[in-house]
């Protein structure tokens, strides 16, 4: 059946979007998202324990950390569009199963190679789960106002998961071995599988024509190479490094070929006509810009708290907790703000508030200023979540239900690409502003000064080795240079955020639930109680 309205739901099952069951469905979807979000960050605090136990090489350790987000980002479009074709619930449940099996393999891994393979399988499972949660949410909440509230709860859960990961990992490591950070997934997946099969509705998009397997593989390969190249840039490799250059070139080439292929096909994998709608394309751009500004800042802020202020990892996590709490509050209030202010003002003001927070944080110096950090992080979390909420809601509402999986995958891919580019770009700005301050420290040999210019952590190692007055001079110079680089990076980030505020002016002024729209792009009011997807 191809994208036709089903007259009635199967006997014994309520139509998707009808009655209170949709809120129960939202709970199931949020649990799914929570697991994926936690798993993206839970390993960070376990890296020292993994290193001590498995003794991976430097390259193996890099792959242990990076393979999960790399594989997940590259496969989002493939599994998002596959869900539109074969059934979104089916792909989600398969993702649950794979995630549970991969978690068991990762927990029991006895070599670095096995852990890398397990983390890659976790990335595959995550790519099956993430777009399915959003596309099913799009289906069971046909009313845009209710869907806005559901997206707010969904995004608040994502913020909680990202923050809880390191704290949960730290707690488990204090009482168990590092594999316990993966074992927690298994009982939750064992519960989610039968509950999801019982409660979640099945739906598909249009089934006209064959699924474009070649196009899906081109998108996956292109995104893998592109994200890999961006991550290598973020890790400090020269843009002209052979591996980085090759990855970027191959990734860009495959994605360009993918776009051309989709334009030629009668039944494309991704309907690129969605990008001709200003609200959709602008929302995607806003997601990229918001993540570009956030992720690099979070990384640098964590280094500042630990290396400049001397806080422990747990104290650092607690200092960053207000950012997460503010993001949760913005997600829960997002529906009301969207109805009151509309997408344009909401997203633009979110960018503006985030830029204000970033500029305020330039007051950070060599001494701890807890009130400034508290206010800055609260404004940052609230403003950024307001931006992401408005952008995601506009993007998802502009996409037709038959393309819900593809649209959700595009949004999540934009999120991942923005994060990777942010680390690379803001990391490069930070390094460019930091290194010159250590080029000539009095009494410190040139070779040692050059080594200290790589990072603040390396500067401290060199200072400890030198000792005495030389070491103290180098340590002080490195700390001052890092703070200077932080200020420059914050100002650059504020500029990017203001650029996002200007881009947001292309979004609709109001949250219009019933305005006419282009053919083939239904609004929620055009959507019947049983969505236009084929429901089994």
C-alpha positions as CSV (number, residue, x, y, z in Angstrom):
1,X,0.0,0.0,0.0
2,X,1.5,3.3,-0.9
3,X,0.9,6.4,1.2
4,X,-2.9,5.9,1.2
5,X,-5.2,6.7,4.1
6,X,-6.3,3.6,6.0
7,X,-9.9,3.7,6.8
8,X,-9.6,2.1,10.2
9,X,-7.0,0.8,12.4
10,X,-6.7,-3.0,12.9
11,X,-9.1,-4.4,15.4
12,X,-7.8,-4.3,18.9
13,X,-5.5,-1.4,18.3
14,X,-6.3,2.2,18.6
15,X,-5.5,4.5,15.7
16,X,-2.1,6.2,16.1
17,X,-2.5,9.7,17.5
18,X,-5.9,8.9,19.1
19,X,-6.5,9.0,22.8
20,X,-4.0,9.0,25.7
21,X,-2.0,6.1,24.2
22,X,0.1,8.6,22.2
23,X,1.6,9.9,25.5
24,X,2.5,6.4,26.5
25,X,4.2,6.0,23.1
26,X,6.1,9.2,23.8
27,X,7.5,7.7,27.0
28,X,8.7,4.6,25.1
29,X,10.4,6.8,22.5
30,X,12.0,9.0,25.1
31,X,13.5,5.9,26.9
32,X,14.9,4.9,23.5
33,X,16.5,8.3,23.0
34,X,17.8,8.4,26.5
35,X,19.8,5.2,26.0
36,X,21.3,6.4,22.8
37,X,22.2,9.9,24.3
38,X,23.7,8.3,27.4
39,X,25.8,5.9,25.4
40,X,27.3,8.7,23.4
41,X,29.0,10.2,26.4
42,X,29.1,7.5,29.1
43,X,32.4,6.1,27.8
44,X,34.3,9.4,28.2
45,X,35.1,8.9,31.9
46,X,35.9,5.2,31.4
47,X,38.7,5.9,28.8
48,X,41.5,5.7,31.5
49,X,40.2,2.4,32.9
50,X,39.8,1.0,29.3
51,X,43.4,2.1,28.5
52,X,44.8,0.4,31.6
53,X,42.9,-2.8,31.1
54,X,43.0,-3.3,27.3
55,X,46.2,-1.3,26.6
56,X,45.1,0.0,23.2
57,X,47.5,1.9,20.9
58,X,46.9,5.6,20.3
59,X,45.1,4.9,17.0
60,X,43.0,2.1,18.6
61,X,42.0,4.4,21.5
62,X,40.9,7.1,19.1
63,X,38.7,4.6,17.2
64,X,37.2,3.3,20.5
65,X,36.0,6.8,21.3
66,X,35.1,8.0,17.8
67,X,33.7,4.9,16.1
68,X,30.3,5.2,17.7
69,X,29.3,8.7,16.7
70,X,31.1,8.2,13.3
71,X,29.1,5.1,12.3
72,X,25.9,6.5,13.8
73,X,26.1,9.8,11.9
74,X,26.9,8.1,8.6
75,X,24.0,5.6,8.7
76,X,21.2,8.0,9.8
77,X,19.9,8.7,6.3
78,X,20.1,5.0,5.3
79,X,18.1,3.8,8.2
80,X,15.8,6.8,8.3
81,X,14.7,6.2,4.7
82,X,14.6,2.4,5.2
83,X,12.1,2.9,8.0
84,X,9.9,4.9,5.6
85,X,10.1,1.9,3.3
86,X,9.8,-1.2,5.4
87,X,8.3,0.2,8.6
88,X,9.6,2.6,11.3
89,X,8.6,0.4,14.2
90,X,10.3,-2.6,12.6
91,X,13.6,-0.7,12.2
92,X,13.3,0.7,15.7
93,X,12.8,-2.8,17.3
94,X,15.7,-4.2,15.3
95,X,17.8,-1.3,16.6
96,X,16.8,-2.2,20.2
97,X,17.9,-5.8,19.6
98,X,21.2,-4.8,18.0
99,X,21.9,-2.2,20.7
100,X,21.4,-4.8,23.4
101,X,23.7,-7.5,21.8
102,X,26.4,-4.9,21.0
103,X,26.3,-3.7,24.6
104,X,26.9,-7.2,25.9
105,X,29.8,-7.7,23.5
106,X,31.3,-4.3,24.5
107,X,31.0,-5.1,28.2
108,X,32.8,-8.4,27.8
109,X,35.4,-7.2,25.3
110,X,38.9,-8.5,26.2
111,X,40.8,-6.8,23.3
112,X,40.7,-3.3,21.9
113,X,39.7,-4.7,18.5
114,X,36.6,-6.4,19.9
115,X,35.6,-3.2,21.7
116,X,35.9,-1.2,18.5
117,X,33.7,-3.7,16.6
118,X,31.1,-3.6,19.5
119,X,31.1,0.2,19.5
120,X,30.6,0.2,15.7
121,X,27.6,-2.1,16.2
122,X,26.3,0.3,18.9
123,X,26.6,3.1,16.3
124,X,24.5,1.0,13.8
125,X,21.9,0.4,16.5
126,X,21.8,4.1,17.4
127,X,21.4,5.0,13.8
128,X,18.3,2.7,13.6
129,X,16.8,4.1,16.8
130,X,17.3,7.9,16.5
131,X,15.5,8.8,13.3
132,X,12.8,6.3,14.1
133,X,11.9,8.0,17.4
134,X,11.3,11.3,15.7
135,X,9.4,9.9,12.7
136,X,7.1,7.9,14.9
137,X,6.6,11.0,17.1
138,X,5.7,12.9,13.9
139,X,3.1,10.2,13.1
140,X,1.4,9.8,16.5
141,X,1.0,13.5,17.1
142,X,-0.8,14.8,14.0
143,X,-1.8,18.0,15.8
144,X,1.1,20.5,15.6
145,X,0.5,22.0,19.1
146,X,0.6,18.7,20.8
147,X,3.5,17.6,18.7
148,X,5.4,20.8,19.8
149,X,4.9,19.7,23.4
150,X,6.1,16.2,22.6
151,X,9.2,17.5,20.8
152,X,9.9,19.6,23.8
153,X,9.8,16.6,26.1
154,X,11.9,14.6,23.6
155,X,14.6,17.3,23.4
156,X,14.7,17.7,27.2
157,X,15.3,14.0,27.5
158,X,18.1,14.2,25.0
159,X,19.7,17.0,27.1
160,X,19.4,14.8,30.3
161,X,21.0,11.8,28.5
162,X,24.0,13.8,27.4
163,X,24.6,15.2,30.9
164,X,23.8,12.0,32.8
165,X,26.3,9.9,30.7
166,X,29.5,11.1,32.4
167,X,28.0,11.2,35.9
168,X,26.5,7.7,35.5
169,X,29.8,6.4,34.1
170,X,31.7,7.9,37.0
171,X,29.4,6.4,39.6
172,X,29.6,2.9,37.9
173,X,33.4,3.1,37.7
174,X,33.7,3.8,41.4
175,X,31.8,0.5,42.2
176,X,32.3,-1.8,39.2
177,X,34.6,-2.4,36.2
178,X,34.5,-0.3,33.1
179,X,32.3,-2.8,31.2
180,X,29.4,-2.0,33.6
181,X,28.8,1.3,31.6
182,X,27.6,-0.9,28.7
183,X,25.7,-3.6,30.8
184,X,23.1,-1.0,32.0
185,X,21.7,-1.0,28.4
186,X,20.8,-4.7,28.4
187,X,17.9,-4.8,30.9
188,X,16.4,-1.6,29.5
189,X,16.5,-3.1,26.0
190,X,15.0,-6.3,27.2
191,X,12.0,-4.3,28.5
192,X,11.9,-1.9,25.6
193,X,11.6,-4.7,22.9
194,X,8.3,-6.2,24.1
195,X,6.8,-2.9,25.3
196,X,7.7,-1.3,22.0
197,X,6.2,-4.1,19.9
198,X,3.0,-3.9,22.0
199,X,2.5,-0.1,22.1
200,X,4.2,1.5,19.1
201,X,2.2,1.8,15.9
202,X,3.7,0.6,12.6
203,X,3.8,2.9,9.6
204,X,5.5,3.4,6.3
205,X,5.8,6.1,3.8
206,X,5.4,5.9,0.0
207,X,6.4,2.5,-1.5
208,X,6.2,3.5,-5.1
209,X,9.3,2.3,-6.9
210,X,12.3,0.3,-5.5
211,X,14.3,1.5,-2.5
212,X,17.5,3.1,-3.7
213,X,20.1,0.8,-2.2
214,X,23.0,2.4,-4.2
215,X,21.9,5.9,-3.1
216,X,21.7,4.8,0.5
217,X,25.2,3.4,0.4
218,X,26.5,6.5,-1.4
219,X,25.0,8.7,1.4
220,X,26.5,6.4,4.1
221,X,29.9,6.3,2.6
222,X,30.0,10.1,1.9
223,X,28.9,11.0,5.4
224,X,31.4,8.5,6.9
225,X,34.3,10.0,5.0
226,X,33.2,13.6,5.5
227,X,32.6,13.2,9.3
228,X,35.9,11.3,9.6
229,X,37.8,14.2,7.8
230,X,36.1,16.8,10.0
231,X,37.0,14.8,13.2
232,X,40.6,14.6,12.1
233,X,40.6,18.4,11.6
234,X,39.2,18.7,15.1
235,X,41.9,16.5,16.4
236,X,44.5,18.9,15.2
237,X,45.7,17.2,12.0
238,X,46.8,19.5,9.3
239,X,44.1,20.2,6.6
240,X,46.7,19.1,4.1
241,X,47.3,15.8,5.8
242,X,46.9,13.0,3.3
243,X,44.3,11.1,5.2
244,X,42.2,14.2,6.1
245,X,42.3,15.6,2.6
246,X,41.4,12.2,1.1
247,X,38.5,11.7,3.5
248,X,37.1,15.2,2.9
249,X,37.5,14.9,-0.9
250,X,35.9,11.4,-1.1
251,X,33.1,12.3,1.3
252,X,32.3,15.5,-0.6
253,X,32.4,13.7,-4.0
254,X,30.1,10.9,-2.8
255,X,27.6,13.4,-1.4
256,X,27.5,15.5,-4.5
257,X,27.0,12.3,-6.6
258,X,24.2,11.3,-4.2
259,X,22.4,14.6,-4.6
260,X,22.7,14.4,-8.4
261,X,21.4,10.8,-8.3
262,X,18.4,11.8,-6.2
263,X,17.5,14.6,-8.6
264,X,17.4,12.2,-11.5
265,X,15.3,9.5,-9.9
266,X,11.5,9.2,-10.2
267,X,11.3,7.9,-6.7
268,X,14.3,9.4,-4.8
269,X,15.5,8.1,-1.5
270,X,15.3,11.6,-0.1
271,X,12.9,14.2,-1.5
272,X,15.2,17.1,-2.1
273,X,12.2,19.3,-2.8
274,X,11.9,19.6,1.0
275,X,15.0,21.9,0.8
276,X,13.1,24.3,-1.5
277,X,10.8,25.2,1.4
278,X,12.5,28.0,3.4
279,X,11.3,26.8,6.8
280,X,12.9,23.3,6.2
281,X,16.2,24.4,4.8
282,X,16.6,27.3,7.3
283,X,15.8,24.9,10.2
284,X,18.5,22.5,9.1
285,X,21.0,25.4,8.8
286,X,20.1,26.6,12.3
287,X,20.6,23.2,13.7
288,X,24.1,23.1,12.2
289,X,25.0,26.6,13.4
290,X,23.7,26.0,16.9
291,X,25.7,22.7,17.3
292,X,28.7,24.3,15.7
293,X,28.8,26.9,18.4
294,X,27.8,24.6,21.3
295,X,30.0,21.5,21.1
296,X,33.3,23.3,20.7
297,X,32.4,25.6,23.6
298,X,31.6,22.7,25.8
299,X,34.9,21.0,25.1
300,X,36.9,24.2,25.8
301,X,34.8,25.0,28.9
302,X,35.5,21.5,30.3
303,X,39.3,22.1,29.8
304,X,39.0,25.5,31.4
305,X,37.3,24.2,34.5
306,X,39.7,21.3,34.9
307,X,43.1,22.7,33.8
308,X,42.8,26.4,34.6
309,X,40.5,26.3,37.7
310,X,41.8,22.9,38.9
311,X,38.4,21.2,39.3
312,X,38.0,17.5,39.4
313,X,36.0,15.7,36.6
314,X,33.1,15.3,39.0
315,X,33.2,19.0,40.1
316,X,33.4,19.9,36.4
317,X,30.3,17.9,35.7
318,X,28.4,19.6,38.5
319,X,29.5,23.0,37.3
320,X,28.1,22.2,33.8
321,X,24.9,20.7,35.3
322,X,23.0,24.1,35.4
323,X,23.4,24.2,31.6
324,X,21.6,20.9,31.3
325,X,18.8,21.9,33.8
326,X,18.2,25.1,31.9
327,X,18.1,23.1,28.6
328,X,15.5,20.8,30.1
329,X,13.4,23.8,31.3
330,X,13.6,25.3,27.8
331,X,12.5,22.0,26.2
332,X,9.5,21.7,28.5
333,X,8.5,25.4,28.0
334,X,9.2,25.2,24.3
335,X,5.6,24.4,23.1
336,X,4.1,27.4,25.0
337,X,6.9,29.7,23.7
338,X,6.4,28.5,20.1
339,X,2.7,29.1,20.2
340,X,3.2,32.6,21.7
341,X,6.1,33.9,19.7
342,X,6.2,31.8,16.6
343,X,9.2,30.0,15.0
344,X,10.9,33.1,13.7
345,X,11.1,35.0,17.0
346,X,11.7,31.9,19.1
347,X,14.7,30.7,17.1
348,X,16.2,34.2,16.5
349,X,15.8,35.1,20.2
350,X,17.3,31.8,21.2
351,X,20.4,32.5,19.1
352,X,20.5,36.0,20.5
353,X,20.3,34.8,24.2
354,X,23.0,32.2,23.5
355,X,25.2,34.9,22.0
356,X,24.6,37.1,25.1
357,X,25.6,34.2,27.3
358,X,28.8,33.6,25.3
359,X,29.8,37.2,25.4
360,X,29.2,37.3,29.2
361,X,31.4,34.3,29.6
362,X,34.4,36.3,28.3
363,X,34.5,37.5,31.9
364,X,36.1,34.2,32.8
365,X,39.7,34.6,33.8
366,X,42.5,32.8,35.7
367,X,40.4,32.9,39.0
368,X,37.2,31.1,39.7
369,X,34.1,33.2,39.3
370,X,31.3,30.8,40.3
371,X,28.3,33.3,40.0
372,X,29.4,34.4,36.4
373,X,29.7,30.7,35.4
374,X,26.3,29.9,36.8
375,X,24.5,32.7,35.1
376,X,26.4,32.2,31.8
377,X,25.7,28.4,31.7
378,X,22.1,28.9,32.6
379,X,21.6,31.4,29.8
380,X,23.6,29.3,27.4
381,X,21.5,26.1,28.1
382,X,18.2,27.9,27.9
383,X,19.0,29.9,24.8
384,X,20.5,27.0,22.9
385,X,17.7,24.5,23.7
386,X,15.2,27.2,22.7
387,X,16.9,27.5,19.3
388,X,17.2,23.7,18.7
389,X,13.6,23.1,19.8
390,X,12.2,25.7,17.4
391,X,14.4,24.5,14.5
392,X,13.6,20.8,15.0
393,X,9.8,21.5,15.3
394,X,9.8,23.7,12.2
395,X,11.8,21.1,10.2
396,X,9.7,18.2,11.2
397,X,6.4,20.0,10.6
398,X,7.4,21.1,7.1
399,X,8.2,17.5,6.0
400,X,5.5,15.3,4.6
401,X,4.6,12.3,6.8
402,X,5.7,9.9,4.0
403,X,9.2,11.4,4.3
404,X,9.2,11.6,8.1
405,X,12.1,9.1,8.5
406,X,14.2,10.9,5.9
407,X,13.5,14.3,7.4
408,X,14.3,13.1,10.9
409,X,17.6,11.6,9.6
410,X,18.5,14.9,7.9
411,X,17.9,16.7,11.2
412,X,20.0,14.3,13.2
413,X,22.8,14.3,10.5
414,X,22.9,18.1,10.6
415,X,23.2,17.8,14.4
416,X,26.2,15.5,14.1
417,X,27.9,17.4,11.3
418,X,27.5,20.7,13.2
419,X,29.0,19.1,16.3
420,X,32.0,17.8,14.3
421,X,32.6,21.0,12.4
422,X,32.3,23.0,15.7
423,X,35.0,21.0,17.3
424,X,37.3,21.4,14.3
425,X,36.6,25.1,13.7
426,X,36.6,26.4,17.3
427,X,39.4,24.1,18.2
428,X,41.5,25.6,15.3
429,X,40.6,29.2,16.5
430,X,41.6,28.2,20.0
431,X,44.9,26.8,18.9
432,X,45.7,29.8,16.7
433,X,45.0,32.2,19.6
434,X,46.8,30.0,22.3
435,X,50.1,29.0,20.6
436,X,51.6,32.5,19.9
437,X,51.7,33.3,23.7
438,X,54.1,30.5,24.3
439,X,56.5,31.2,21.4
440,X,59.1,32.9,23.7
441,X,58.8,32.3,27.4
442,X,61.8,33.7,29.2
443,X,64.2,31.0,30.3
444,X,62.3,28.2,28.5
445,X,64.1,26.4,25.6
446,X,62.5,26.9,22.2
447,X,61.8,23.2,21.8
448,X,59.9,23.1,25.1
449,X,58.0,26.2,24.2
450,X,56.9,24.7,20.9
451,X,55.7,21.5,22.6
452,X,53.8,23.5,25.2
453,X,52.0,25.3,22.3
454,X,50.2,22.1,21.3
455,X,47.8,22.2,24.2
456,X,47.4,23.3,27.8
457,X,47.7,19.8,29.1
458,X,51.0,19.3,27.3
459,X,52.2,22.7,28.6
460,X,51.6,21.5,32.1
461,X,53.5,18.3,31.5
462,X,56.5,20.2,30.1
463,X,56.3,22.6,33.1
464,X,56.4,19.7,35.5
465,X,59.4,18.3,33.7
466,X,61.3,21.6,33.8
467,X,60.4,22.4,37.4
468,X,61.7,25.4,39.3
469,X,61.3,29.0,38.0
470,X,61.2,27.9,34.4
471,X,58.3,25.5,35.0
472,X,56.4,28.1,37.0
473,X,56.9,30.7,34.2
474,X,55.8,28.3,31.5
475,X,52.7,27.2,33.5
476,X,51.6,30.8,34.1
477,X,52.2,31.8,30.5
478,X,50.3,28.7,29.3
479,X,47.3,29.5,31.6
480,X,47.2,33.1,30.5
481,X,47.4,32.1,26.8
482,X,44.6,29.6,27.2
483,X,42.3,32.2,28.8
484,X,43.1,34.6,26.0
485,X,42.4,31.9,23.4
486,X,39.1,31.1,25.2
487,X,38.0,34.7,25.0
488,X,38.8,34.9,21.2
489,X,37.0,31.6,20.7
490,X,33.9,32.9,22.6
491,X,33.8,36.0,20.5
492,X,34.0,34.0,17.2
493,X,31.2,31.7,18.5
494,X,29.1,34.7,19.3
495,X,29.5,35.9,15.8
496,X,28.3,32.5,14.5
497,X,25.3,32.7,16.8
498,X,24.4,36.1,15.5
499,X,24.7,34.8,12.0
500,X,22.2,32.1,13.0
501,X,19.8,34.7,14.4
502,X,19.9,36.5,11.0
503,X,19.3,33.1,9.2
504,X,16.3,32.5,11.5
505,X,14.5,35.5,10.0
506,X,13.6,33.3,7.1
507,X,11.4,31.1,9.3
508,X,7.6,31.6,9.4
509,X,6.4,34.4,11.7
510,X,3.7,32.3,13.3
511,X,3.1,28.7,14.2
512,X,0.5,28.2,11.5
513,X,-1.3,24.9,11.9
514,X,-3.7,25.3,8.9
515,X,-2.2,27.6,6.2
516,X,-2.2,26.3,2.7
517,X,1.0,24.6,1.7
518,X,2.7,23.4,-1.5
519,X,1.3,20.2,-3.1
520,X,2.6,17.1,-1.4
521,X,3.5,18.8,1.8
522,X,0.6,18.4,4.2
523,X,0.1,20.5,7.2
524,X,-1.1,18.9,10.4
525,X,-4.6,20.3,9.9
526,X,-4.7,18.6,6.5
527,X,-3.8,15.3,8.2
528,X,-6.7,13.0,9.2
529,X,-7.0,11.4,12.6
530,X,-5.3,8.3,11.2
531,X,-2.2,9.6,9.5
532,X,-1.7,9.3,5.8
533,X,1.0,6.8,6.2
534,X,-0.1,3.2,5.7
535,X,-0.8,1.9,9.1
536,X,-0.9,-1.8,9.8
